[in-house]
């Protein structure tokens, strides 16, 4: 699984994580701390059965709230400016 996540981060975000560290506690996602050169990011990996359009809409609501001044984590768009990136069997979102 880690190899698939690292591949998605490389292809979708041009990130080269040095290491992924699992964060236990996600409800419907598997979460990681991606330790990249110069900074760390939060990565959510969605389950294979997740309804990705619903997830995308929830992420967009978080972005809108942040844009309106609500303190929220900031989502990082993929290279194609999407808030959710799918690579083969893996779908991820990346957060500052």
C-alpha positions in Angstrom: 0.0 0.0 0.0 2.8 2.5 0.9 4.3 2.0 -2.5 1.0 2.9 -4.2 0.6 6.0 -2.0 4.1 7.1 -2.8 3.5 6.6 -6.5 0.3 8.7 -6.3 2.1 11.5 -4.5 4.9 11.5 -7.1 2.6 11.4 -10.2 -0.3 13.6 -8.9 1.6 16.1 -6.8 5.3 15.9 -7.8 6.1 15.1 -4.2 8.9 12.8 -3.2 8.2 11.8 0.3 11.2 10.5 2.1 9.0 8.4 4.4 5.3 7.8 5.2 4.3 7.4 8.8 0.9 5.9 9.5 -1.4 8.1 11.7 -4.0 5.9 13.4 -7.4 7.4 13.9 -9.1 8.1 10.6 -12.7 7.0 10.4 -13.2 6.3 6.7 -9.6 7.0 5.5 -6.1 5.7 6.2 -4.0 8.7 7.1 -0.3 9.3 6.8 2.3 11.9 7.6 4.4 12.3 4.5 7.8 13.5 5.4 9.0 15.3 2.3 12.2 17.3 1.7 11.7 20.5 3.6 8.2 19.9 4.9 5.6 17.4 6.2 2.2 16.9 4.8 -1.0 15.1 5.8 -2.2 12.5 3.4 -5.7 10.9 3.4 -6.1 7.6 1.5 -9.7 6.8 0.7 -11.0 3.3 0.9 -11.7 1.4 -2.3 -15.4 1.6 -1.7 -15.5 5.3 -1.0 -17.8 7.5 -3.0 -15.1 9.9 -4.3 -17.5 12.6 -5.6 -19.0 12.9 -2.1 -15.5 13.1 -0.6 -14.5 15.7 -3.2 -17.5 17.9 -2.2 -16.7 17.6 1.5 -13.1 18.7 0.7 -14.4 21.7 -1.3 -16.6 22.7 1.7 -13.5 22.7 3.9 -11.8 24.9 1.3 -14.7 27.3 1.2 -14.8 27.6 5.0 -11.0 28.3 5.1 -11.4 30.9 2.4 -14.0 32.6 4.5 -11.7 32.8 7.5 -12.6 29.6 9.4 -9.4 28.0 10.7 -9.2 24.7 8.7 -6.4 22.6 7.3 -5.6 23.7 3.8 -5.9 21.2 1.0 -3.2 21.1 -1.6 -4.4 20.6 -5.1 -2.9 18.0 -7.4 -0.9 19.0 -10.5 -4.2 19.2 -12.4 -5.7 21.4 -9.7 -8.1 18.7 -8.3 -8.5 18.3 -4.5 -8.6 14.5 -4.9 -6.2 12.5 -7.0 -6.7 9.0 -8.2 -3.8 6.8 -9.4 -4.8 3.2 -10.1 -6.2 1.6 -7.0 -5.4 4.6 -4.8 -7.3 7.9 -4.2 -5.6 10.5 -2.0 -6.0 14.1 -0.8 -3.0 16.1 0.5 -3.2 18.7 3.3 -0.8 21.2 4.6 
